[in-house]
Amino acid sequence: MASSCLRKVISCHICRRCSLIPRRSLSSAPTSPGNHQSEEGGERGSRGPFASLLRSRSVVRFRGPDTIKFLHGLLTNDVRPFAEPPKEELASIPTPNQPLHSTSPIYSAMLTARGRFLYDFFFYRPASPEQKLDPSGAGPGSGASEMSLYADVDSQCVDEILEFMKRYRLRAKVEIENVAEEFSCWQRFGTFDEPSTAGEPEAAAVGWGSAVDDTGSSAAQGNSHGWRWFRDPRLAALGFRGIFPSDQTLILLALVAPLVEADKEVDEQHYILWRIEKGVAEGSTEIPKGKAIPLEFNFVGLNAISFEKGCYVGQELIARTHHRGIIRQRLLPMIFVDGQGKEMEAKVGPGAEVVNVSSGNNAGSVTKAVGCRGIGVLRLEEALKSSSSLRIREHENVHVKAIRPEWWPAEWGHEQEEDSDVV
């Protein structure tokens, strides 16, 4: 169920306060057969699904025979599954919008030698020639299958990422290129109908209505690259993510991903609000570069860390902290409210300090705020046990309500209790 803050932002056409200007008013969107009345009296269609072009993200390509080996020694997650051959049932169906690969996208991070966050990555493997139609459309393509991966990265750091990773490349046979002009990053989010068919845990066509018949949409929505939507590798609640060639719709002078209705494309701020309501940070602007500890930003729960892959840069601190099992502060979603508990839009910026007025203790700080919602790293003992006493230090009239996300494992938030029992 969407919050009142999210409903307000999604329904606005031109909102000067939040600077959101969707291409078309979503409140005038036609009612689809799948829409129905929600418990709050509104149409379910007003809560999504929506799609956003992520201008805050860019695409980098890694290409060459040493790609997997090179990335494996740098990243927190295991990218070796990308080296596995395509599934037989996928390779035998050469359609234009064939799934990228038998392996789902992988979310991962790169750390400093001391285990602090630097950059996050969403990795995709493109379809190999034998998975796509040839130019005549008569059969599978041909040609050497070169190992290549595409990474969705923070746009503000793309040049820095290229320079940094090339420094580690040494003699490895891997090319690292900025292909942001060729590809765009998209997110599809909101309330989805249950798919009519099961058996697609790795990828899904999520166009009009619920599920879409792939064979029927291939000709209209396919392209020679074989891109499509994939479930977000972090959380199912975040929806679907994908990268798509930017040149496929230049004739229309617009960037539109496959299977996105014109009246459901919204500004990226809508997705950001949806994401922070789930308590998920993204990019180096929300995860302080060189300072953030990945475990405090819940990277384990977001499938960004493998504890079986072996060594990588910064692994020692991550492994030691994880096996101790005690995380005293974590990233939490928060709601800004007034003294009566009513949601309020507060001018709270990154770094704003959250205090517990009852104890006088510092509870943490805000890392991102949008309207009446935010995320921040808070001390669990202060945030979850004394949420009614939390305030923004610079704005005493702004109360902070910390929320424990539904997707958290049951043991999270209770580590300090177990530690005290042992003592």
DRENDO-1510 file (C-alpha; in Angstrom, 1 decimal, always signed):
<recs>
REC; n; res; u; v; w
REC; 1; MET; +0.0; +0.0; +0.0 .
REC; 2; ALA; +1.5; +3.3; -1.0 .
REC; 3; SER; +2.0; +6.0; +1.6 .
REC; 4; SER; +0.1; +9.3; +1.5 .
REC; 5; CYS; +3.4; +11.0; +0.6 .
REC; 6; LEU; +4.0; +8.7; -2.4 .
REC; 7; ARG; +0.4; +9.1; -3.6 .
REC; 8; LYS; +0.8; +12.8; -3.4 .
REC; 9; VAL; +4.0; +12.8; -5.4 .
REC; 10; ILE; +2.8; +10.3; -8.0 .
REC; 11; SER; -0.5; +12.1; -8.6 .
REC; 12; CYS; +1.0; +15.6; -9.1 .
REC; 13; HIS; +1.3; +16.9; -12.6 .
REC; 14; ILE; +3.5; +20.0; -12.0 .
REC; 15; CYS; +4.7; +20.2; -8.4 .
REC; 16; ARG; +7.0; +23.2; -7.7 .
REC; 17; ARG; +7.7; +22.0; -4.2 .
REC; 18; CYS; +9.1; +18.7; -5.2 .
REC; 19; SER; +10.1; +19.7; -8.8 .
REC; 20; LEU; +8.5; +16.6; -10.3 .
REC; 21; ILE; +7.2; +17.1; -13.8 .
REC; 22; PRO; +6.0; +13.8; -15.4 .
REC; 23; ARG; +5.4; +13.8; -19.2 .
REC; 24; ARG; +1.7; +13.3; -18.6 .
REC; 25; SER; -0.6; +13.6; -15.6 .
REC; 26; LEU; -0.9; +10.2; -14.2 .
REC; 27; SER; -4.3; +11.1; -12.6 .
REC; 28; SER; -5.7; +11.2; -16.2 .
REC; 29; ALA; -4.3; +7.7; -17.1 .
REC; 30; PRO; -6.9; +5.5; -18.7 .
REC; 31; THR; -8.3; +2.7; -16.5 .
REC; 32; SER; -7.0; -0.7; -17.6 .
REC; 33; PRO; -8.9; -3.9; -17.1 .
REC; 34; GLY; -6.5; -4.8; -14.3 .
REC; 35; ASN; -7.3; -1.7; -12.2 .
REC; 36; HIS; -9.6; -2.0; -9.3 .
REC; 37; GLN; -10.5; +0.0; -6.2 .
REC; 38; SER; -8.0; -0.1; -3.3 .
REC; 39; GLU; -8.8; -0.1; +0.4 .
REC; 40; GLU; -8.2; +3.7; +0.3 .
REC; 41; GLY; -10.8; +4.2; -2.4 .
REC; 42; GLY; -8.4; +5.0; -5.2 .
REC; 43; GLU; -7.7; +3.0; -8.3 .
REC; 44; ARG; -4.9; +0.4; -8.1 .
REC; 45; GLY; -3.6; +1.7; -11.4 .
REC; 46; SER; -2.7; +5.0; -9.7 .
REC; 47; ARG; +0.0; +3.1; -7.8 .
REC; 48; GLY; +1.7; +1.6; -10.8 .
REC; 49; PRO; +3.4; +0.0; -12.3 .
REC; 50; PHE; +5.4; +2.9; -13.5 .
REC; 51; ALA; +8.7; +3.2; -15.4 .
REC; 52; SER; +11.5; +5.8; -15.0 .
REC; 53; LEU; +14.5; +6.6; -17.1 .
REC; 54; LEU; +17.4; +6.7; -14.5 .
REC; 55; ARG; +19.4; +9.7; -15.5 .
REC; 56; SER; +21.5; +9.2; -12.3 .
REC; 57; ARG; +22.9; +6.0; -13.8 .
REC; 58; SER; +25.2; +5.4; -16.7 .
REC; 59; VAL; +26.4; +2.2; -18.5 .
REC; 60; VAL; +30.0; +0.9; -18.6 .
REC; 61; ARG; +31.1; -2.1; -20.7 .
REC; 62; PHE; +33.7; -4.6; -19.7 .
REC; 63; ARG; +34.9; -6.7; -22.6 .
REC; 64; GLY; +37.6; -9.3; -23.1 .
REC; 65; PRO; +38.7; -12.8; -22.2 .
REC; 66; ASP; +39.9; -11.8; -18.7 .
REC; 67; THR; +36.6; -9.9; -17.8 .
REC; 68; ILE; +35.3; -12.4; -15.2 .
REC; 69; LYS; +38.7; -13.0; -13.6 .
REC; 70; PHE; +39.4; -9.3; -13.4 .
REC; 71; LEU; +36.1; -8.4; -11.8 .
REC; 72; HIS; +36.1; -11.4; -9.5 .
REC; 73; GLY; +39.1; -10.1; -7.6 .
REC; 74; LEU; +37.6; -6.6; -7.1 .
REC; 75; LEU; +33.9; -7.0; -6.3 .
REC; 76; THR; +32.0; -8.1; -3.3 .
REC; 77; ASN; +29.7; -10.4; -5.2 .
REC; 78; ASP; +30.5; -13.5; -7.3 .
REC; 79; VAL; +30.3; -12.8; -11.1 .
REC; 80; ARG; +31.5; -16.3; -12.2 .
REC; 81; PRO; +27.9; -17.4; -13.0 .
REC; 82; PHE; +28.1; -15.1; -16.0 .
REC; 83; ALA; +30.7; -17.4; -17.5 .
REC; 84; GLU; +28.4; -20.4; -17.5 .
REC; 85; PRO; +26.8; -21.3; -20.9 .
REC; 86; PRO; +23.2; -20.3; -21.7 .
REC; 87; LYS; +20.5; -22.7; -20.7 .
REC; 88; GLU; +19.6; -25.1; -23.5 .
REC; 89; GLU; +15.9; -24.1; -23.5 .
REC; 90; LEU; +16.8; -20.4; -23.9 .
REC; 91; ALA; +19.5; -21.0; -26.6 .
REC; 92; SER; +17.0; -22.9; -28.7 .
REC; 93; ILE; +14.5; -20.1; -29.0 .
REC; 94; PRO; +16.1; -17.3; -31.1 .
REC; 95; THR; +13.7; -14.4; -30.6 .
REC; 96; PRO; +14.7; -10.7; -30.7 .
REC; 97; ASN; +13.8; -9.9; -27.1 .
REC; 98; GLN; +15.4; -13.0; -25.8 .
REC; 99; PRO; +16.5; -12.7; -22.1 .
REC; 100; LEU; +20.0; -11.3; -21.8 .
REC; 101; HIS; +21.5; -14.5; -20.4 .
REC; 102; SER; +20.5; -17.5; -18.3 .
REC; 103; THR; +21.9; -15.7; -15.3 .
REC; 104; SER; +20.0; -12.8; -13.6 .
REC; 105; PRO; +21.6; -9.4; -13.2 .
REC; 106; ILE; +24.0; -9.2; -10.3 .
REC; 107; TYR; +24.2; -6.4; -7.8 .
REC; 108; SER; +27.7; -5.8; -6.3 .
REC; 109; ALA; +30.0; -3.2; -4.9 .
REC; 110; MET; +33.6; -2.1; -4.9 .
REC; 111; LEU; +35.3; -1.3; -1.6 .
REC; 112; THR; +38.4; +0.4; -0.4 .
REC; 113; ALA; +41.2; -1.7; +1.1 .
REC; 114; ARG; +39.7; -0.9; +4.5 .
REC; 115; GLY; +36.3; -2.3; +3.6 .
REC; 116; ARG; +34.6; +1.1; +3.0 .
REC; 117; PHE; +32.1; +1.5; +0.1 .
REC; 118; LEU; +33.3; +3.1; -3.1 .
REC; 119; TYR; +30.8; +2.3; -6.0 .
REC; 120; ASP; +27.9; +0.0; -6.7 .
REC; 121; PHE; +27.2; -1.9; -9.9 .
REC; 122; PHE; +24.3; -3.7; -11.6 .
REC; 123; PHE; +25.9; -6.2; -14.0 .
REC; 124; TYR; +24.2; -7.7; -17.1 .
REC; 125; ARG; +25.5; -10.1; -19.7 .
REC; 126; PRO; +24.2; -9.4; -23.2 .
REC; 127; ALA; +22.7; -12.1; -25.4 .
REC; 128; SER; +25.3; -14.1; -27.4 .
REC; 129; PRO; +25.0; -14.3; -31.2 .
REC; 130; GLU; +23.4; -17.8; -31.1 .
REC; 131; GLN; +20.6; -16.4; -28.9 .
REC; 132; LYS; +19.5; -13.8; -31.4 .
REC; 133; LEU; +18.1; -13.7; -34.9 .
REC; 134; ASP; +20.4; -12.9; -37.7 .
REC; 135; PRO; +19.8; -9.7; -39.8 .
REC; 136; SER; +17.4; -11.6; -42.1 .
REC; 137; GLY; +15.4; -12.9; -39.2 .
REC; 138; ALA; +15.7; -16.4; -40.5 .
REC; 139; GLY; +17.7; -18.1; -37.8 .
REC; 140; PRO; +20.2; -17.8; -35.0 .
REC; 141; GLY; +23.0; -15.3; -35.5 .
REC; 142; SER; +26.6; -16.3; -36.0 .
REC; 143; GLY; +30.0; -15.1; -34.9 .
REC; 144; ALA; +32.4; -15.4; -32.1 .
REC; 145; SER; +30.9; -15.0; -28.6 .
REC; 146; GLU; +33.1; -12.5; -26.9 .
REC; 147; MET; +32.9; -12.2; -23.1 .
REC; 148; SER; +31.3; -8.9; -22.2 .
REC; 149; LEU; +29.4; -7.5; -19.3 .
REC; 150; TYR; +27.5; -4.2; -19.0 .
REC; 151; ALA; +27.4; -2.4; -15.7 .
REC; 152; ASP; +24.8; +0.2; -14.6 .
REC; 153; VAL; +26.8; +2.7; -12.4 .
REC; 154; ASP; +26.4; +6.1; -10.7 .
REC; 155; SER; +26.6; +8.7; -13.4 .
REC; 156; GLN; +28.4; +11.2; -11.2 .
REC; 157; CYS; +31.2; +8.8; -10.7 .
REC; 158; VAL; +31.5; +7.1; -14.2 .
REC; 159; ASP; +34.7; +8.8; -15.2 .
REC; 160; GLU; +36.2; +8.2; -11.8 .
REC; 161; ILE; +35.2; +4.5; -12.0 .
REC; 162; LEU; +36.8; +4.1; -15.4 .
REC; 163; GLU; +40.1; +5.6; -14.2 .
REC; 164; PHE; +40.0; +3.7; -10.9 .
REC; 165; MET; +39.4; +0.2; -12.5 .
REC; 166; LYS; +41.9; +0.8; -15.3 .
REC; 167; ARG; +44.4; +1.3; -12.5 .
REC; 168; TYR; +43.8; -2.3; -11.3 .
REC; 169; ARG; +43.7; -3.8; -14.8 .
REC; 170; LEU; +47.5; -4.1; -15.2 .
REC; 171; ARG; +48.0; -6.8; -17.8 .
REC; 172; ALA; +44.5; -8.3; -17.8 .
REC; 173; LYS; +42.9; -8.6; -21.2 .
REC; 174; VAL; +39.8; -6.5; -20.6 .
REC; 175; GLU; +38.6; -3.3; -22.1 .
REC; 176; ILE; +36.6; -0.8; -20.0 .
REC; 177; GLU; +34.5; +1.7; -21.9 .
REC; 178; ASN; +31.9; +4.3; -21.2 .
REC; 179; VAL; +28.9; +3.5; -23.4 .
REC; 180; ALA; +26.4; +5.9; -21.7 .
REC; 181; GLU; +25.5; +7.4; -25.1 .
REC; 182; GLU; +24.5; +4.0; -26.5 .
REC; 183; PHE; +22.5; +2.6; -23.5 .
REC; 184; SER; +20.1; +3.9; -20.9 .
REC; 185; CYS; +19.1; +2.6; -17.5 .
REC; 186; TRP; +15.5; +2.1; -16.6 .
REC; 187; GLN; +13.5; +1.0; -13.5 .
REC; 188; ARG; +9.9; -0.4; -13.5 .
REC; 189; PHE; +8.3; -0.1; -10.1 .
REC; 190; GLY; +5.0; +0.2; -8.2 .
REC; 191; THR; +2.2; -2.2; -7.6 .
REC; 192; PHE; +2.2; -5.2; -10.0 .
REC; 193; ASP; -0.5; -7.7; -10.7 .
REC; 194; GLU; +0.5; -11.3; -10.1 .
REC; 195; PRO; +1.8; -12.8; -13.3 .
REC; 196; SER; -0.5; -15.3; -15.1 .
REC; 197; THR; +2.3; -17.8; -15.6 .
REC; 198; ALA; +5.0; -19.0; -13.2 .
REC; 199; GLY; +8.5; -20.2; -13.9 .
REC; 200; GLU; +10.3; -16.9; -14.7 .
REC; 201; PRO; +12.2; -16.1; -11.6 .
REC; 202; GLU; +15.1; -14.4; -13.5 .
REC; 203; ALA; +13.3; -12.2; -16.0 .
REC; 204; ALA; +9.8; -11.1; -16.8 .
REC; 205; ALA; +8.0; -9.1; -19.4 .
REC; 206; VAL; +6.0; -6.6; -17.5 .
REC; 207; GLY; +4.1; -4.5; -20.0 .
REC; 208; TRP; +0.3; -3.9; -20.2 .
REC; 209; GLY; -1.7; -5.7; -17.6 .
REC; 210; SER; +0.1; -8.5; -15.8 .
REC; 211; ALA; +2.2; -10.9; -17.9 .
REC; 212; VAL; +2.9; -10.5; -21.6 .
REC; 213; ASP; +3.1; -13.3; -24.1 .
REC; 214; ASP; +6.7; -13.1; -25.2 .
REC; 215; THR; +6.0; -14.6; -28.7 .
REC; 216; GLY; +3.4; -12.0; -29.3 .
REC; 217; SER; +5.5; -9.1; -28.3 .
REC; 218; SER; +8.8; -10.1; -29.9 .
REC; 219; ALA; +8.2; -8.5; -33.3 .
REC; 220; ALA; +6.9; -5.2; -31.8 .
REC; 221; GLN; +9.1; -4.8; -28.8 .
REC; 222; GLY; +12.2; -6.8; -29.7 .
REC; 223; ASN; +15.5; -5.4; -31.1 .
REC; 224; SER; +18.7; -6.8; -32.4 .
REC; 225; HIS; +20.4; -6.6; -29.0 .
REC; 226; GLY; +18.0; -8.8; -27.1 .
REC; 227; TRP; +17.5; -6.6; -24.0 .
REC; 228; ARG; +14.5; -7.0; -21.7 .
REC; 229; TRP; +13.4; -6.3; -18.1 .
REC; 230; PHE; +14.8; -8.3; -15.2 .
REC; 231; ARG; +13.7; -8.6; -11.6 .
REC; 232; ASP; +15.7; -6.2; -9.5 .
REC; 233; PRO; +18.5; -8.3; -8.0 .
REC; 234; ARG; +18.3; -6.6; -4.6 .
REC; 235; LEU; +14.6; -6.9; -3.7 .
REC; 236; ALA; +11.5; -8.2; -5.4 .
REC; 237; ALA; +9.6; -5.2; -3.9 .
REC; 238; LEU; +11.8; -2.8; -6.0 .
REC; 239; GLY; +10.3; -4.1; -9.2 .
REC; 240; PHE; +12.2; -4.6; -12.4 .
REC; 241; ARG; +15.4; -3.1; -13.8 .
REC; 242; GLY; +17.1; -3.1; -17.2 .
REC; 243; ILE; +19.4; -1.3; -19.7 .
REC; 244; PHE; +18.2; -0.7; -23.2 .
REC; 245; PRO; +19.8; +0.7; -26.4 .
REC; 246; SER; +19.2; +4.4; -26.6 .
REC; 247; ASP; +19.1; +4.5; -30.4 .
REC; 248; GLN; +16.0; +2.4; -30.8 .
REC; 249; THR; +13.6; +5.3; -30.4 .
REC; 250; LEU; +15.6; +8.3; -31.7 .
REC; 251; ILE; +13.1; +8.6; -34.5 .
REC; 252; LEU; +10.6; +9.6; -31.9 .
REC; 253; LEU; +13.1; +12.0; -30.2 .
REC; 254; ALA; +12.6; +10.2; -26.9 .
REC; 255; LEU; +14.1; +7.5; -24.9 .
REC; 256; VAL; +11.5; +4.8; -24.2 .
REC; 257; ALA; +12.2; +1.3; -22.9 .
REC; 258; PRO; +10.3; -1.7; -24.4 .
REC; 259; LEU; +6.9; -2.5; -22.8 .
REC; 260; VAL; +6.4; +0.9; -21.2 .
REC; 261; GLU; +3.0; +2.6; -21.7 .
REC; 262; ALA; +3.4; +6.3; -22.6 .
REC; 263; ASP; +1.2; +7.4; -19.6 .
REC; 264; LYS; +3.2; +5.3; -17.1 .
REC; 265; GLU; +6.6; +6.9; -17.7 .
REC; 266; VAL; +7.4; +9.2; -14.7 .
REC; 267; ASP; +10.3; +11.3; -13.4 .
REC; 268; GLU; +13.1; +9.4; -11.6 .
REC; 269; GLN; +12.2; +11.2; -8.4 .
REC; 270; HIS; +9.1; +8.9; -8.2 .
REC; 271; TYR; +11.4; +5.8; -8.2 .
REC; 272; ILE; +13.7; +7.4; -5.7 .
REC; 273; LEU; +10.8; +7.9; -3.3 .
REC; 274; TRP; +9.6; +4.3; -3.9 .
REC; 275; ARG; +13.1; +3.0; -3.1 .
REC; 276; ILE; +13.7; +5.0; +0.0 .
REC; 277; GLU; +10.4; +3.9; +1.4 .
REC; 278; LYS; +11.8; +0.4; +1.2 .
REC; 279; GLY; +15.0; +1.6; +3.0 .
REC; 280; VAL; +17.4; +1.0; +0.1 .
REC; 281; ALA; +20.2; +3.4; -0.8 .
REC; 282; GLU; +21.7; +3.6; -4.2 .
REC; 283; GLY; +24.9; +5.2; -5.6 .
REC; 284; SER; +27.7; +7.1; -4.1 .
REC; 285; THR; +25.6; +10.2; -3.3 .
REC; 286; GLU; +23.4; +8.2; -0.9 .
REC; 287; ILE; +26.1; +5.7; +0.3 .
REC; 288; PRO; +29.0; +7.9; +1.4 .
REC; 289; LYS; +32.0; +7.1; -0.7 .
REC; 290; GLY; +35.1; +6.0; +1.3 .
REC; 291; LYS; +33.1; +6.1; +4.6 .
REC; 292; ALA; +30.1; +3.8; +4.5 .
REC; 293; ILE; +30.4; +0.3; +5.9 .
REC; 294; PRO; +28.4; -2.0; +3.5 .
REC; 295; LEU; +26.9; -4.1; +6.3 .
REC; 296; GLU; +25.4; -1.0; +7.9 .
REC; 297; PHE; +23.8; -0.2; +4.5 .
REC; 298; ASN; +22.3; -3.8; +4.5 .
REC; 299; PHE; +24.2; -5.0; +1.5 .
REC; 300; VAL; +24.0; -8.6; +2.8 .
REC; 301; GLY; +20.2; -8.5; +2.6 .
REC; 302; LEU; +20.4; -6.8; -0.8 .
REC; 303; ASN; +22.3; -9.8; -2.3 .
REC; 304; ALA; +25.4; -7.7; -2.9 .
REC; 305; ILE; +27.9; -9.7; -1.0 .
REC; 306; SER; +29.1; -13.3; -1.4 .
REC; 307; PHE; +30.9; -15.0; +1.5 .
REC; 308; GLU; +31.9; -18.0; -0.5 .
REC; 309; LYS; +33.7; -16.4; -3.5 .
REC; 310; GLY; +37.1; -15.9; -1.9 .
REC; 311; CYS; +39.3; -12.8; -1.7 .
REC; 312; TYR; +38.5; -9.3; -3.0 .
REC; 313; VAL; +39.5; -5.8; -2.1 .
REC; 314; GLY; +38.2; -4.9; +1.4 .
REC; 315; GLN; +37.1; -8.5; +2.2 .
REC; 316; GLU; +38.8; -8.8; +5.6 .
REC; 317; LEU; +36.7; -6.2; +7.4 .
REC; 318; ILE; +33.4; -7.4; +5.8 .
REC; 319; ALA; +34.0; -11.0; +6.7 .
REC; 320; ARG; +35.1; -10.2; +10.3 .
REC; 321; THR; +32.2; -8.0; +11.0 .
REC; 322; HIS; +29.7; -10.4; +9.4 .
REC; 323; HIS; +30.9; -13.4; +11.4 .
REC; 324; ARG; +30.8; -11.5; +14.7 .
REC; 325; GLY; +27.1; -11.0; +13.9 .
REC; 326; ILE; +26.8; -7.6; +15.6 .
REC; 327; ILE; +25.6; -4.6; +13.6 .
REC; 328; ARG; +24.7; -1.7; +16.0 .
REC; 329; GLN; +23.5; +0.7; +13.4 .
REC; 330; ARG; +21.8; +0.2; +10.0 .
REC; 331; LEU; +20.2; +2.1; +7.2 .
REC; 332; LEU; +16.5; +2.7; +8.0 .
REC; 333; PRO; +13.6; +4.4; +6.2 .
REC; 334; MET; +12.1; +7.3; +8.1 .
REC; 335; ILE; +9.0; +9.5; +8.0 .
REC; 336; PHE; +9.1; +13.1; +8.9 .
REC; 337; VAL; +6.1; +14.1; +11.0 .
REC; 338; ASP; +4.9; +17.1; +13.1 .
REC; 339; GLY; +4.1; +17.0; +16.8 .
REC; 340; GLN; +0.7; +15.4; +16.1 .
REC; 341; GLY; +2.2; +12.6; +14.0 .
REC; 342; LYS; +1.0; +14.0; +10.7 .
REC; 343; GLU; +3.4; +13.6; +7.7 .
REC; 344; MET; +5.2; +16.8; +6.8 .
REC; 345; GLU; +7.5; +17.9; +4.0 .
REC; 346; ALA; +10.7; +18.9; +5.8 .
REC; 347; LYS; +13.7; +20.7; +4.4 .
REC; 348; VAL; +16.1; +18.1; +5.6 .
REC; 349; GLY; +19.4; +17.6; +3.8 .
REC; 350; PRO; +22.0; +14.8; +3.7 .
REC; 351; GLY; +24.0; +14.7; +6.9 .
REC; 352; ALA; +21.2; +16.2; +9.1 .
REC; 353; GLU; +21.7; +14.8; +12.6 .
REC; 354; VAL; +19.0; +12.7; +14.3 .
REC; 355; VAL; +18.9; +12.9; +18.1 .
REC; 356; ASN; +16.9; +11.2; +20.8 .
REC; 357; VAL; +15.5; +14.0; +22.9 .
REC; 358; SER; +14.7; +11.7; +25.8 .
REC; 359; SER; +18.2; +10.4; +26.3 .
REC; 360; GLY; +20.1; +13.2; +24.7 .
REC; 361; ASN; +22.0; +10.7; +22.5 .
REC; 362; ASN; +22.9; +11.0; +18.9 .
REC; 363; ALA; +20.8; +8.5; +17.1 .
REC; 364; GLY; +22.4; +8.8; +13.6 .
REC; 365; SER; +22.0; +11.0; +10.5 .
REC; 366; VAL; +20.0; +11.4; +7.3 .
REC; 367; THR; +21.6; +10.3; +4.0 .
REC; 368; LYS; +18.7; +11.1; +1.7 .
REC; 369; ALA; +15.3; +12.9; +2.0 .
REC; 370; VAL; +12.5; +13.4; -0.5 .
REC; 371; GLY; +9.4; +15.2; +0.7 .
REC; 372; CYS; +8.2; +13.6; +3.9 .
REC; 373; ARG; +10.4; +10.5; +3.5 .
REC; 374; GLY; +14.0; +9.8; +4.1 .
REC; 375; ILE; +16.7; +7.2; +4.8 .
REC; 376; GLY; +19.5; +7.3; +7.3 .
REC; 377; VAL; +22.0; +5.2; +9.3 .
REC; 378; LEU; +20.6; +5.1; +12.8 .
REC; 379; ARG; +21.6; +3.3; +16.0 .
REC; 380; LEU; +19.2; +0.4; +16.3 .
REC; 381; GLU; +18.8; +0.7; +20.1 .
REC; 382; GLU; +17.8; +4.4; +19.8 .
REC; 383; ALA; +15.8; +4.1; +16.5 .
REC; 384; LEU; +13.7; +1.0; +17.1 .
REC; 385; LYS; +13.0; +1.3; +20.8 .
REC; 386; SER; +12.6; +5.1; +21.1 .
REC; 387; SER; +11.3; +6.1; +17.7 .
REC; 388; SER; +8.8; +8.6; +19.3 .
REC; 389; SER; +11.6; +10.6; +20.8 .
REC; 390; LEU; +13.6; +11.1; +17.6 .
REC; 391; ARG; +14.0; +14.6; +16.2 .
REC; 392; ILE; +16.1; +16.5; +13.6 .
REC; 393; ARG; +18.6; +18.5; +15.6 .
REC; 394; GLU; +18.5; +21.5; +13.2 .
REC; 395; HIS; +14.7; +21.4; +13.1 .
REC; 396; GLU; +13.3; +20.6; +16.5 .
REC; 397; ASN; +9.7; +20.7; +15.2 .
REC; 398; VAL; +10.5; +17.9; +12.8 .
REC; 399; HIS; +9.9; +14.5; +14.4 .
REC; 400; VAL; +11.4; +11.4; +13.0 .
REC; 401; LYS; +9.6; +8.0; +12.8 .
REC; 402; ALA; +12.0; +5.2; +12.1 .
REC; 403; ILE; +10.5; +2.2; +10.2 .
REC; 404; ARG; +11.8; -1.4; +10.3 .
REC; 405; PRO; +11.5; -2.6; +6.7 .
REC; 406; GLU; +9.3; -5.7; +6.1 .
REC; 407; TRP; +12.0; -7.4; +4.0 .
REC; 408; TRP; +14.6; -7.4; +6.9 .
REC; 409; PRO; +15.5; -10.9; +8.2 .
REC; 410; ALA; +14.0; -11.5; +11.7 .
REC; 411; GLU; +17.3; -11.4; +13.5 .
REC; 412; TRP; +18.2; -7.9; +12.2 .
REC; 413; GLY; +17.7; -5.2; +14.9 .
REC; 414; HIS; +18.2; -7.7; +17.7 .
REC; 415; GLU; +21.9; -8.2; +17.5 .
REC; 416; GLN; +22.8; -6.0; +20.4 .
REC; 417; GLU; +20.3; -7.9; +22.6 .
REC; 418; GLU; +22.0; -11.2; +21.9 .
REC; 419; ASP; +25.4; -9.5; +22.6 .
REC; 420; SER; +24.3; -8.3; +26.0 .
REC; 421; ASP; +22.9; -11.8; +26.9 .
REC; 422; VAL; +26.3; -13.3; +26.1 .
REC; 423; VAL; +28.1; -10.7; +28.3 .
</recs>
